[in-house]
Amino acid sequence: MRFDELDLDESVLQGLESMNFEEMTPVQELTIPVILEGKDIIACAQTGTGKTAAYVLPILNRLAKEARRSDAVKALIMSPTRELAQQIDIQFEGFSYFLSMSTVVIYGGGDGSLWEQQKKGLRLGAEIAIATPGRLLSHIQHSDIDLSGVDYFVLDEADRMLDMGFFEDIMQIVEKLPKVRQTLLFSATMPPKIRQLAKSVLRDPVEVSVAISKPNEAILQAAYICHEGQKMGIVEELFNKPVKHKTLLFSSSKQKVKDLAFTLKRRKFNVAAMHSDLEQAQREAVMLDFKNGKIDILVATDIVARGIDIEEIGLVINYDVPHDPEDYIHRIGRTARASAEGVAITFVSTIEQGKFHRIEQFLGTEIYKVPLPAGLGEAPVYDPKAFEHKARRNSPPGKRQSKKPRK
């Protein structure tokens, strides 16, 4: 099913068209029409199914058609970790390119200025708040936050939030929300504790279950275990001979995309950047140059580039390890299209080992580790178990939340 078959606002359709989104994934096809009808939903959708866009698009569509209030949070999305919250924000940013929507991301860490910035965003009424449970609860307790205007409440990766001990935090947050709202729960698994949560916060929900798709078997996957400072050296080694195929180089933030493209240009690579700060005409010009072979390397963020459909892309490089298998599968799926073969290489720094191991676990296979090129020094030991729980340690502590604002 195509997105333009839905009754979506023209500005939302423009955003989809600008990023070459045409066909819906199964989870999107099953959930978006239901969400547009205003019904609650409980979806068992693993990473890799396009679940984030499944709720981002209908929420944006409904907000676009409603009367605006400048002092109220209208949509609240709960996320287990800071990294996922930031990724969700990127999705909203990309899809709302032709809309006037404001978002605020709420997560722990940082200094007092970050706390004040988050507080200001919540109190002045950013229309969309994306938050980790512990940090949002702290703001509710200490920043006089009003969530009575929330119409849309999303629990993303609900099973992971419960595994991290956030059940009580979530229920305290739910008490601050209006009784009449639309609630959407997405979870990779459906154990009894998720059923308990769903029974507590959803009203007569529609249930959806979608299986995950795996990467194309024609993609040769490999990884370099390295230090962050060795990544550019690997790029230079990979391209020390003329590039014979189109290459997509992914990074996790638009600022890093800009920095990488600038550095590669200075080193005489034929490269361009693709990110959400570009105007539509600029995006189209870059894509045309890439398609016609005037650009060898396109450095891009996930949200802009995941809809690219160019058959001649022979290599995908993950300069940063993507947050989860969903992003990984979308990234490497840009190669080996139309029965062609392709290569996907991921650079895994020490602190990214935990994330990369989760991707391997999801794929059910160990990705081949390529030895570092001579002259770049020694590689770190691949010991992902030491980093598997880093995201959890960096997230707010939930029940152990301090009664004072984090500074």
BELHU-V492550 format. One record per residue. RES is the residue in one small letter. PHI is phi in degrees with one decimal (999 if undefined). PSI is psi as a letter, one per 40 degrees, with the letter a starting at -180 (none if undefined). BURIAL is # if it has 16 or more other C-alpha atoms within 10 Angstrom, else .. Layout:
BEGIN
res/phi/psi/burial
RES/PHI/PSI/BURIAL
RES/PHI/PSI/BURIAL
END
This chain:
BEGIN
res/phi/psi/burial
m/999/h/.
r/-92.2/i/.
f/-63.8/d/#
d/-74.1/e/#
e/-84.0/e/.
l/-87.0/i/.
d/-86.2/g/.
l/-100.2/i/#
d/-60.5/i/#
e/-59.5/d/.
s/-67.5/d/#
v/-69.9/d/#
l/-62.7/d/#
q/-62.3/d/#
g/-62.7/d/#
l/-64.2/d/#
e/-65.0/d/.
s/-64.2/d/#
m/-104.8/e/#
n/61.6/f/.
f/-88.4/h/#
e/-123.0/d/.
e/-94.5/h/.
m/-80.7/i/#
t/-76.9/i/#
p/-54.3/d/#
v/-67.4/d/#
q/-67.5/d/#
e/-65.8/d/#
l/-83.2/d/#
t/-102.5/d/#
i/-58.9/d/#
p/-59.0/d/.
v/-66.1/d/#
i/-65.4/d/#
l/-62.5/d/#
e/-79.1/e/.
g/89.2/e/#
k/-87.3/i/#
d/-71.5/i/#
i/-145.9/i/#
i/-123.9/h/#
a/-120.6/h/#
c/-92.9/g/#
a/-138.1/h/#
q/-73.2/i/#
t/-61.9/i/#
g/104.4/e/#
t/-101.0/e/#
g/81.9/f/#
k/-67.0/d/#
t/-62.6/d/#
a/-63.3/d/#
a/-63.0/d/#
y/-107.0/d/#
v/-61.9/d/#
l/-63.6/d/#
p/-66.4/d/#
i/-65.2/d/#
l/-59.8/d/#
n/-62.7/d/#
r/-70.4/d/#
l/-64.8/d/#
a/-64.1/d/#
k/-96.6/e/.
e/-99.3/i/.
a/-67.2/h/.
r/-86.6/i/.
r/-119.8/h/.
s/-83.9/e/.
d/-126.1/f/.
a/-142.4/h/#
v/-76.3/h/#
k/-98.4/d/#
a/-130.9/h/#
l/-122.2/h/#
i/-114.1/h/#
m/-97.4/h/#
s/-134.0/i/#
p/-71.5/d/#
t/-135.5/i/#
r/-58.7/d/#
e/-61.3/d/#
l/-66.7/d/#
a/-58.0/d/#
q/-66.8/d/#
q/-65.4/d/#
i/-63.4/d/#
d/-60.5/d/#
i/-62.3/d/#
q/-61.9/d/#
f/-60.7/d/#
e/-60.5/d/#
g/-67.9/d/#
f/-72.1/d/#
s/-97.4/f/#
y/-56.4/d/#
f/-101.3/e/#
l/-116.2/i/#
s/-106.8/g/.
m/-121.6/i/#
s/-112.9/i/.
t/-126.5/i/#
v/-136.9/h/#
v/-107.1/h/#
i/-115.8/h/#
y/-151.8/i/#
g/-80.3/i/#
g/89.7/a/.
g/76.5/a/.
d/-113.0/a/.
g/-62.9/d/.
s/-67.0/d/.
l/-66.4/d/#
w/-57.8/d/#
e/-65.9/d/.
q/-63.8/d/.
q/-65.1/d/#
k/-59.2/d/#
k/-63.2/d/.
g/-61.6/d/#
l/-71.5/d/#
r/-77.2/d/#
l/-85.4/e/.
g/88.2/f/#
a/-57.4/h/#
e/-66.1/d/#
i/-127.4/h/#
a/-113.8/h/#
i/-117.8/h/#
a/-142.8/i/#
t/-85.8/i/#
p/-59.5/d/#
g/-61.8/d/#
r/-67.1/d/#
l/-64.0/d/#
l/-61.8/d/#
s/-62.0/d/#
h/-65.3/d/#
i/-60.7/d/#
q/-75.7/d/.
h/-122.7/e/.
s/-115.0/e/#
d/55.0/f/.
i/-87.2/h/#
d/-104.5/h/#
l/-109.6/e/#
s/-71.8/e/.
g/-95.6/e/#
v/-70.6/h/#
d/-101.4/d/#
y/-129.7/h/#
f/-124.6/h/#
v/-120.7/h/#
l/-110.5/h/#
d/-99.1/h/#
e/51.7/f/#
a/-60.4/d/#
d/-64.2/d/#
r/-67.9/d/#
m/-62.4/d/#
l/-70.0/d/#
d/-60.9/d/.
m/-87.4/e/#
g/85.5/f/#
f/-98.0/e/#
f/-59.2/d/#
e/-64.2/d/.
d/-61.4/d/#
i/-61.1/d/#
m/-66.4/d/.
q/-66.3/d/.
i/-66.9/d/#
v/-58.4/d/.
e/-62.2/d/.
k/-89.0/e/.
l/-91.8/i/#
p/-65.8/i/.
k/-66.4/d/.
v/-93.1/h/.
r/-161.8/i/#
q/-103.1/h/#
t/-118.3/h/#
l/-123.8/h/#
l/-118.6/h/#
f/-118.9/h/#
s/-149.1/i/#
a/-75.5/d/#
t/-130.8/i/#
m/-131.9/g/#
p/-73.1/i/.
p/-55.5/d/.
k/-65.8/d/.
i/-71.6/d/#
r/-60.9/d/.
q/-63.6/d/.
l/-62.9/d/#
a/-60.3/d/#
k/-63.1/d/.
s/-80.1/d/.
v/-119.4/e/#
l/-107.3/i/#
r/-117.7/h/.
d/43.1/f/.
p/-75.1/i/#
v/-81.9/h/.
e/-104.0/h/.
v/-132.9/h/.
s/-135.2/h/#
v/-131.9/h/#
a/-83.1/i/.
i/-88.7/i/#
s/-94.5/i/.
k/-103.1/i/.
p/-63.8/i/#
n/-57.4/h/#
e/-67.5/e/.
a/-79.2/e/.
i/-91.8/h/#
l/-84.2/h/#
q/-101.9/h/#
a/-150.5/i/#
a/-147.5/i/#
y/-109.1/h/#
i/-87.1/h/#
c/-152.3/i/#
h/-86.6/i/#
e/-53.5/d/.
g/-70.4/e/.
q/-93.0/e/#
k/-63.8/d/#
m/-65.3/d/.
g/-61.5/d/.
i/-66.0/d/#
v/-57.9/d/.
e/-61.5/d/.
e/-67.5/d/.
l/-64.1/d/.
f/-114.6/f/.
n/-75.8/e/.
k/-119.4/i/.
p/-52.4/h/.
v/-73.4/h/.
k/-102.1/e/.
h/-147.8/i/.
k/-70.4/i/#
t/-128.0/h/#
l/-105.0/h/#
l/-115.7/h/#
f/-97.1/h/#
s/-133.6/i/#
s/-85.9/e/#
s/-138.3/i/#
k/-67.7/d/#
q/-65.9/d/.
k/-69.1/d/#
v/-59.1/d/#
k/-61.8/d/#
d/-64.4/d/.
l/-65.8/d/#
a/-62.1/d/#
f/-62.1/d/.
t/-63.6/d/.
l/-67.3/d/#
k/-63.8/d/.
r/-62.6/d/.
r/-95.3/e/.
k/72.2/f/.
f/-84.0/i/#
n/-85.7/g/#
v/-135.5/i/#
a/-142.3/i/#
a/-109.0/i/#
m/-130.1/h/#
h/-153.3/i/#
s/-75.1/e/#
d/-78.4/e/.
l/-74.5/i/.
e/-69.1/i/.
q/-57.5/d/.
a/-63.7/d/.
q/-67.5/d/.
r/-59.6/d/#
e/-63.9/d/.
a/-65.9/d/.
v/-63.7/d/#
m/-64.3/d/#
l/-65.4/d/.
d/-63.9/d/.
f/-66.4/d/#
k/-64.9/d/#
n/-86.5/e/.
g/84.4/e/.
k/-77.2/e/.
i/-122.2/h/#
d/-88.5/d/#
i/-124.0/h/#
l/-109.5/h/#
v/-94.7/h/#
a/-147.4/i/#
t/-89.8/i/#
d/-60.5/d/#
i/-65.8/d/#
v/-81.6/d/#
a/-94.8/e/#
r/-68.0/e/#
g/-92.2/e/#
i/-64.7/h/#
d/-129.4/g/#
i/-120.3/h/#
e/-70.6/d/.
e/-89.9/e/#
i/-72.7/h/#
g/-97.7/e/#
l/-141.6/h/#
v/-116.7/h/#
i/-114.8/h/#
n/-92.6/g/#
y/-65.0/d/#
d/-115.0/i/#
v/-67.9/h/#
p/-63.5/i/#
h/-60.3/d/#
d/-150.8/i/#
p/-58.0/d/#
e/-58.3/d/#
d/-65.8/d/#
y/-60.6/d/#
i/-64.6/d/#
h/-65.0/d/#
r/-63.0/d/#
i/-71.3/e/#
g/-71.1/e/#
r/-76.1/e/#
t/-107.5/i/#
a/57.1/f/#
r/-97.7/i/#
a/55.3/f/.
s/67.3/e/.
a/-86.1/i/.
e/-102.4/i/#
g/-157.1/i/#
v/-125.7/h/#
a/-125.7/h/#
i/-120.5/h/#
t/-117.4/h/#
f/-91.8/h/#
v/-116.5/h/#
s/-78.6/i/#
t/-57.4/d/#
i/-74.3/e/#
e/-96.1/e/#
q/-62.6/d/#
g/-61.8/d/#
k/-63.3/d/#
f/-66.8/d/#
h/-64.4/d/#
r/-63.0/d/#
i/-65.4/d/#
e/-61.2/d/.
q/-60.8/d/.
f/-64.5/d/#
l/-71.3/e/.
g/73.1/f/.
t/-151.9/i/.
e/-94.2/h/.
i/-77.3/h/#
y/-61.2/h/.
k/-99.7/h/#
v/-84.8/h/.
p/-62.2/i/.
l/-64.8/i/#
p/-59.9/i/.
a/-60.3/i/.
g/97.1/e/.
l/-95.8/e/.
g/90.6/a/.
e/-79.6/i/.
a/-86.3/i/#
p/-68.6/i/.
v/-69.9/h/.
y/-83.9/h/#
d/-133.5/g/.
p/-62.0/d/#
k/-61.7/d/.
a/-72.0/e/.
f/-124.1/e/#
e/-58.7/d/#
h/-105.2/e/.
k/-61.9/d/.
a/-60.6/d/#
r/-67.0/d/#
r/-67.2/d/.
n/-84.3/e/.
s/-87.2/i/#
p/-57.6/i/#
p/-80.5/e/#
g/64.6/b/#
k/-62.1/d/.
r/-91.2/e/.
q/-55.1/h/.
s/-66.7/i/.
k/-82.4/e/.
k/-111.6/i/.
p/-59.9/i/#
r/-73.0/h/#
k/-113.1/none/.
END
